[in-house]
Each structure stands twice: as structure tokens, then as C-alpha cells.
Amino acid sequence: GTAQIGDFGLATEEALCRDRVGTTSTMSPEVFNRKHSSLSLYDPKKAGIWALGIVFWQLKLRDLPWQNTNYDAEDDFKRYVDN
């Protein structure tokens, strides 16, 4: 079999989304960020491309950019989300 990666925000016809979906390890900062209200909108295509970058990171380095995706537990992840 061949692995295939898809979606990249194309599963929705909306230009902007407000739902937070996906795993925290691959969420883009604007999707994950706790500072944004539940009414904040984001571009799902850009969020999907961000997630693809994290997948490529994992494929190349066999690891995530951070070990823990708990906002309060790891400083690197907190800096990633806040910036």
C-alpha cells in the first residue's frame, strides 16, 4: 500500500472556520490558541498546510517538534501557541 495524505482544509466549503478540529500536535496556532474566543475565525486551508508541515517534520525526524502538547506543561509548546 501507498500512504496518502489529504484534506488541507478542503473538507469544508467555508472560506473561514471557527470549529477547532484535529489533534493538538498538528493544530496551527490560530486554531489552538486559548487566547482567541470561540468566535475567532481562521482559514482552514492555511491550518491544513501547517498540519502538513508537522507531518513532514514527523516523517523526516521521527519525532514531533515538542514532546508534550499540553499548553500548561511544556514551555516550547506554549511559545509555539502564543507566537
N, CA, C and O atoms as a GROMACS GRO file, in nm:
protein
  332
    1GLY      N    1   0.078  -0.119   0.000
    1GLY     CA    2   0.000   0.000   0.000
    1GLY      C    3   0.083   0.126   0.000
    1GLY      O    4   0.199   0.130   0.040
    2THR      N    5   0.017   0.227  -0.046
    2THR     CA    6   0.076   0.360  -0.050
    2THR      C    7   0.004   0.451   0.047
    2THR      O    8  -0.119   0.459   0.047
    3ALA      N    9   0.080   0.520   0.129
    3ALA     CA   10   0.019   0.616   0.222
    3ALA      C   11  -0.019   0.742   0.146
    3ALA      O   12   0.057   0.790   0.061
    4GLN      N   13  -0.136   0.794   0.175
    4GLN     CA   14  -0.182   0.917   0.113
    4GLN      C   15  -0.227   1.013   0.221
    4GLN      O   16  -0.292   0.974   0.318
    5ILE      N   17  -0.191   1.138   0.203
    5ILE     CA   18  -0.229   1.242   0.297
    5ILE      C   19  -0.320   1.338   0.222
    5ILE      O   20  -0.288   1.379   0.111
    6GLY      N   21  -0.432   1.373   0.282
    6GLY     CA   22  -0.526   1.461   0.213
    6GLY      C   23  -0.597   1.555   0.306
    6GLY      O   24  -0.573   1.555   0.427
    7ASP      N   25  -0.683   1.634   0.250
    7ASP     CA   26  -0.772   1.730   0.316
    7ASP      C   27  -0.720   1.871   0.300
    7ASP      O   28  -0.763   1.941   0.208
    8PHE      N   29  -0.629   1.917   0.384
    8PHE     CA   30  -0.574   2.053   0.378
    8PHE      C   31  -0.683   2.158   0.377
    8PHE      O   32  -0.676   2.256   0.302
    9GLY      N   33  -0.783   2.137   0.460
    9GLY     CA   34  -0.890   2.235   0.471
    9GLY      C   35  -0.993   2.226   0.360
    9GLY      O   36  -1.084   2.309   0.354
   10LEU      N   37  -0.980   2.129   0.275
   10LEU     CA   38  -1.071   2.119   0.161
   10LEU      C   39  -1.199   2.044   0.195
   10LEU      O   40  -1.288   2.034   0.111
   11ALA      N   41  -1.209   1.992   0.316
   11ALA     CA   42  -1.329   1.919   0.356
   11ALA      C   43  -1.446   2.012   0.382
   11ALA      O   44  -1.558   1.967   0.403
   12THR      N   45  -1.420   2.140   0.381
   12THR     CA   46  -1.526   2.238   0.403
   12THR      C   47  -1.530   2.336   0.287
   12THR      O   48  -1.428   2.365   0.225
   13GLU      N   49  -1.648   2.385   0.257
   13GLU     CA   50  -1.660   2.486   0.153
   13GLU      C   51  -1.652   2.626   0.211
   13GLU      O   52  -1.652   2.725   0.137
   14GLU      N   53  -1.644   2.636   0.343
   14GLU     CA   54  -1.636   2.765   0.408
   14GLU      C   55  -1.498   2.828   0.386
   14GLU      O   56  -1.397   2.759   0.392
   15ALA      N   57  -1.496   2.957   0.359
   15ALA     CA   58  -1.369   3.028   0.343
   15ALA      C   59  -1.300   3.044   0.477
   15ALA      O   60  -1.177   3.041   0.485
   16LEU      N   61  -1.379   3.060   0.582
   16LEU     CA   62  -1.325   3.071   0.718
   16LEU      C   63  -1.402   2.977   0.809
   16LEU      O   64  -1.522   2.954   0.789
   17CYS      N   65  -1.334   2.924   0.910
   17CYS     CA   66  -1.396   2.830   1.004
   17CYS      C   67  -1.381   2.881   1.146
   17CYS      O   68  -1.296   2.965   1.175
   18ARG      N   69  -1.465   2.828   1.233
   18ARG     CA   70  -1.448   2.860   1.375
   18ARG      C   71  -1.435   2.734   1.459
   18ARG      O   72  -1.395   2.741   1.575
   19ASP      N   73  -1.468   2.616   1.402
   19ASP     CA   74  -1.456   2.490   1.476
   19ASP      C   75  -1.309   2.455   1.494
   19ASP      O   76  -1.227   2.475   1.404
   20ARG      N   77  -1.277   2.402   1.609
   20ARG     CA   78  -1.141   2.356   1.636
   20ARG      C   79  -1.140   2.204   1.620
   20ARG      O   80  -1.200   2.132   1.700
   21VAL      N   81  -1.072   2.157   1.516
   21VAL     CA   82  -1.068   2.014   1.487
   21VAL      C   83  -0.923   1.971   1.468
   21VAL      O   84  -0.836   2.053   1.440
   22GLY      N   85  -0.899   1.842   1.482
   22GLY     CA   86  -0.766   1.788   1.463
   22GLY      C   87  -0.699   1.755   1.595
   22GLY      O   88  -0.754   1.778   1.702
   23THR      N   89  -0.579   1.700   1.585
   23THR     CA   90  -0.503   1.668   1.705
   23THR      C   91  -0.419   1.787   1.745
   23THR      O   92  -0.374   1.863   1.660
   24THR      N   93  -0.399   1.805   1.874
   24THR     CA   94  -0.326   1.923   1.921
   24THR      C   95  -0.183   1.928   1.869
   24THR      O   96  -0.128   2.036   1.854
   25SER      N   97  -0.123   1.814   1.842
   25SER     CA   98   0.016   1.814   1.795
   25SER      C   99   0.031   1.872   1.655
   25SER      O  100   0.140   1.915   1.618
   26THR      N  101  -0.077   1.875   1.577
   26THR     CA  102  -0.067   1.929   1.441
   26THR      C  103  -0.150   2.055   1.419
   26THR      O  104  -0.151   2.109   1.309
   27MET      N  105  -0.221   2.102   1.521
   27MET     CA  106  -0.304   2.223   1.506
   27MET      C  107  -0.218   2.346   1.486
   27MET      O  108  -0.114   2.362   1.549
   28SER      N  109  -0.262   2.432   1.398
   28SER     CA  110  -0.193   2.560   1.379
   28SER      C  111  -0.222   2.650   1.499
   28SER      O  112  -0.322   2.631   1.567
   29PRO      N  113  -0.134   2.747   1.525
   29PRO     CA  114  -0.153   2.833   1.643
   29PRO      C  115  -0.289   2.902   1.647
   29PRO      O  116  -0.349   2.913   1.754
   30GLU      N  117  -0.338   2.948   1.533
   30GLU     CA  118  -0.466   3.020   1.535
   30GLU      C  119  -0.584   2.929   1.567
   30GLU      O  120  -0.687   2.976   1.615
   31VAL      N  121  -0.569   2.800   1.541
   31VAL     CA  122  -0.675   2.705   1.575
   31VAL      C  123  -0.667   2.670   1.724
   31VAL      O  124  -0.769   2.663   1.793
   32PHE      N  125  -0.548   2.647   1.771
   32PHE     CA  126  -0.529   2.600   1.908
   32PHE      C  127  -0.536   2.711   2.013
   32PHE      O  128  -0.583   2.689   2.125
   33ASN      N  129  -0.491   2.829   1.978
   33ASN     CA  130  -0.464   2.934   2.076
   33ASN      C  131  -0.580   2.960   2.172
   33ASN      O  132  -0.690   2.994   2.131
   34ARG      N  133  -0.552   2.943   2.297
   34ARG     CA  134  -0.651   2.963   2.402
   34ARG      C  135  -0.690   3.109   2.417
   34ARG      O  136  -0.795   3.140   2.474
   35LYS      N  137  -0.609   3.198   2.369
   35LYS     CA  138  -0.639   3.340   2.385
   35LYS      C  139  -0.755   3.384   2.296
   35LYS      O  140  -0.823   3.481   2.328
   36HIS      N  141  -0.778   3.314   2.188
   36HIS     CA  142  -0.885   3.351   2.096
   36HIS      C  143  -1.020   3.306   2.150
   36HIS      O  144  -1.030   3.200   2.212
   37SER      N  145  -1.118   3.384   2.127
   37SER     CA  146  -1.253   3.346   2.171
   37SER      C  147  -1.308   3.237   2.080
   37SER      O  148  -1.251   3.208   1.974
   38SER      N  149  -1.416   3.178   2.120
   38SER     CA  150  -1.478   3.073   2.039
   38SER      C  151  -1.534   3.130   1.908
   38SER      O  152  -1.571   3.053   1.819
   39LEU      N  153  -1.540   3.262   1.897
   39LEU     CA  154  -1.592   3.324   1.775
   39LEU      C  155  -1.483   3.358   1.675
   39LEU      O  156  -1.513   3.404   1.565
   40SER      N  157  -1.355   3.335   1.711
   40SER     CA  158  -1.245   3.366   1.620
   40SER      C  159  -1.252   3.277   1.497
   40SER      O  160  -1.280   3.157   1.506
   41LEU      N  161  -1.226   3.335   1.383
   41LEU     CA  162  -1.227   3.262   1.257
   41LEU      C  163  -1.084   3.237   1.210
   41LEU      O  164  -0.994   3.314   1.242
   42TYR      N  165  -1.065   3.130   1.135
   42TYR     CA  166  -0.935   3.101   1.077
   42TYR      C  167  -0.954   3.041   0.939
   42TYR      O  168  -1.063   2.992   0.906
   43ASP      N  169  -0.849   3.045   0.858
   43ASP     CA  170  -0.850   2.990   0.723
   43ASP      C  171  -0.817   2.841   0.730
   43ASP      O  172  -0.705   2.806   0.767
   44PRO      N  173  -0.911   2.752   0.697
   44PRO     CA  174  -0.885   2.608   0.710
   44PRO      C  175  -0.777   2.557   0.615
   44PRO      O  176  -0.710   2.458   0.646
   45LYS      N  177  -0.760   2.621   0.502
   45LYS     CA  178  -0.655   2.577   0.409
   45LYS      C  179  -0.517   2.605   0.467
   45LYS      O  180  -0.428   2.520   0.459
   46LYS      N  181  -0.499   2.723   0.527
   46LYS     CA  182  -0.371   2.755   0.589
   46LYS      C  183  -0.344   2.664   0.708
   46LYS      O  184  -0.231   2.620   0.730
   47ALA      N  185  -0.448   2.635   0.786
   47ALA     CA  186  -0.433   2.545   0.901
   47ALA      C  187  -0.395   2.404   0.854
   47ALA      O  188  -0.316   2.336   0.920
   48GLY      N  189  -0.450   2.360   0.741
   48GLY     CA  190  -0.417   2.229   0.685
   48GLY      C  191  -0.274   2.222   0.637
   48GLY      O  192  -0.208   2.119   0.654
   49ILE      N  193  -0.225   2.330   0.576
   49ILE     CA  194  -0.086   2.334   0.530
   49ILE      C  195   0.008   2.330   0.650
   49ILE      O  196   0.111   2.263   0.646
   50TRP      N  197  -0.027   2.401   0.757
   50TRP     CA  198   0.052   2.396   0.881
   50TRP      C  199   0.061   2.251   0.930
   50TRP      O  200   0.170   2.203   0.962
   51ALA      N  201  -0.052   2.182   0.934
   51ALA     CA  202  -0.056   2.043   0.981
   51ALA      C  203   0.031   1.954   0.893
   51ALA      O  204   0.099   1.864   0.942
   52LEU      N  205   0.029   1.978   0.763
   52LEU     CA  206   0.112   1.901   0.671
   52LEU      C  207   0.260   1.922   0.703
   52LEU      O  208   0.339   1.827   0.698
   53GLY      N  209   0.298   2.044   0.736
   53GLY     CA  210   0.436   2.071   0.775
   53GLY      C  211   0.477   1.990   0.897
   53GLY      O  212   0.589   1.940   0.904
   54ILE      N  213   0.387   1.978   0.993
   54ILE     CA  214   0.416   1.898   1.112
   54ILE      C  215   0.428   1.750   1.075
   54ILE      O  216   0.514   1.679   1.129
   55VAL      N  217   0.343   1.703   0.984
   55VAL     CA  218   0.352   1.564   0.938
   55VAL      C  219   0.486   1.540   0.870
   55VAL      O  220   0.550   1.437   0.895
   56PHE      N  221   0.530   1.632   0.784
   56PHE     CA  222   0.661   1.618   0.719
   56PHE      C  223   0.773   1.616   0.823
   56PHE      O  224   0.868   1.538   0.811
   57TRP      N  225   0.763   1.702   0.924
   57TRP     CA  226   0.861   1.705   1.034
   57TRP      C  227   0.869   1.565   1.097
   57TRP      O  228   0.978   1.512   1.118
   58GLN      N  229   0.752   1.508   1.126
   58GLN     CA  230   0.748   1.376   1.189
   58GLN      C  231   0.808   1.269   1.098
   58GLN      O  232   0.881   1.182   1.146
   59LEU      N  233   0.778   1.275   0.969
   59LEU     CA  234   0.831   1.176   0.876
   59LEU      C  235   0.983   1.185   0.866
   59LEU      O  236   1.051   1.083   0.862
   60LYS      N  237   1.036   1.306   0.862
   60LYS     CA  238   1.180   1.326   0.848
   60LYS      C  239   1.256   1.294   0.976
   60LYS      O  240   1.358   1.225   0.973
   61LEU      N  241   1.205   1.345   1.090
   61LEU     CA  242   1.280   1.334   1.215
   61LEU      C  243   1.228   1.225   1.309
   61LEU      O  244   1.288   1.197   1.412
   62ARG      N  245   1.114   1.164   1.271
   62ARG     CA  246   1.052   1.060   1.352
   62ARG      C  247   1.022   1.108   1.494
   62ARG      O  248   1.036   1.034   1.592
   63ASP      N  249   0.982   1.233   1.502
   63ASP     CA  250   0.951   1.294   1.631
   63ASP      C  251   0.870   1.420   1.606
   63ASP      O  252   0.867   1.471   1.494
   64LEU      N  253   0.805   1.470   1.708
   64LEU     CA  254   0.733   1.597   1.700
   64LEU      C  255   0.826   1.711   1.739
   64LEU      O  256   0.927   1.689   1.805
   65PRO      N  257   0.793   1.834   1.700
   65PRO     CA  258   0.874   1.949   1.742
   65PRO      C  259   0.872   1.968   1.894
   65PRO      O  260   0.961   2.035   1.947
   66TRP      N  261   0.776   1.912   1.963
   66TRP     CA  262   0.764   1.919   2.109
   66TRP      C  263   0.718   1.783   2.159
   66TRP      O  264   0.650   1.710   2.087
   67GLN      N  265   0.755   1.750   2.282
   67GLN     CA  266   0.721   1.619   2.337
   67GLN      C  267   0.581   1.614   2.398
   67GLN      O  268   0.518   1.509   2.401
   68ASN      N  269   0.534   1.728   2.445
   68ASN     CA  270   0.406   1.731   2.516
   68ASN      C  271   0.320   1.841   2.457
   68ASN      O  272   0.364   1.956   2.448
   69THR      N  273   0.199   1.809   2.417
   69THR     CA  274   0.111   1.911   2.359
   69THR      C  275   0.011   1.962   2.462
   69THR      O  276  -0.102   1.998   2.428
   70ASN      N  277   0.054   1.963   2.586
   70ASN     CA  278  -0.026   2.022   2.693
   70ASN      C  279   0.022   2.165   2.712
   70ASN      O  280   0.138   2.188   2.747
   71TYR      N  281  -0.066   2.261   2.690
   71TYR     CA  282  -0.031   2.403   2.694
   71TYR      C  283   0.040   2.440   2.823
   71TYR      O  284   0.136   2.518   2.821
   72ASP      N  285  -0.006   2.387   2.935
   72ASP     CA  286   0.049   2.426   3.064
   72ASP      C  287   0.172   2.345   3.106
   72ASP      O  288   0.235   2.377   3.206
   73ALA      N  289   0.207   2.242   3.030
   73ALA     CA  290   0.314   2.152   3.073
   73ALA      C  291   0.447   2.173   3.002
   73ALA      O  292   0.551   2.137   3.057
   74GLU      N  293   0.447   2.229   2.883
   74GLU     CA  294   0.574   2.242   2.810
   74GLU      C  295   0.591   2.383   2.756
   74GLU      O  296   0.506   2.435   2.684
   75ASP      N  297   0.703   2.444   2.794
   75ASP     CA  298   0.730   2.583   2.755
   75ASP      C  299   0.742   2.600   2.604
   75ASP      O  300   0.692   2.698   2.549
   76ASP      N  301   0.807   2.505   2.534
   76ASP     CA  302   0.821   2.517   2.388
   76ASP      C  303   0.685   2.518   2.320
   76ASP      O  304   0.662   2.597   2.228
   77PHE      N  305   0.595   2.433   2.365
   77PHE     CA  306   0.461   2.429   2.305
   77PHE      C  307   0.385   2.556   2.337
   77PHE      O  308   0.312   2.607   2.252
   78LYS      N  309   0.400   2.608   2.457
   78LYS     CA  310   0.333   2.732   2.496
   78LYS      C  311   0.382   2.848   2.409
   78LYS      O  312   0.302   2.930   2.364
   79ARG      N  313   0.515   2.855   2.384
   79ARG     CA  314   0.570   2.962   2.297
   79ARG      C  315   0.517   2.947   2.155
   79ARG      O  316   0.485   3.047   2.090
   80TYR      N  317   0.508   2.824   2.105
   80TYR     CA  318   0.456   2.798   1.971
   80TYR      C  319   0.313   2.850   1.958
   80TYR      O  320   0.279   2.914   1.859
   81VAL      N  321   0.230   2.822   2.056
   81VAL     CA  322   0.089   2.862   2.050
   81VAL      C  323   0.074   3.012   2.064
   81VAL      O  324  -0.008   3.073   1.995
   82ASP      N  325   0.152   3.073   2.150
   82ASP     CA  326   0.137   3.216   2.178
   82ASP      C  327   0.199   3.306   2.073
   82ASP      O  328   0.168   3.425   2.069
   83ASN      N  329   0.284   3.254   1.987
   83ASN     CA  330   0.351   3.339   1.887
   83ASN      C  331   0.300   3.313   1.754
   83ASN      O  332   0.344   3.376   1.657
   0.00000   0.00000   0.00000
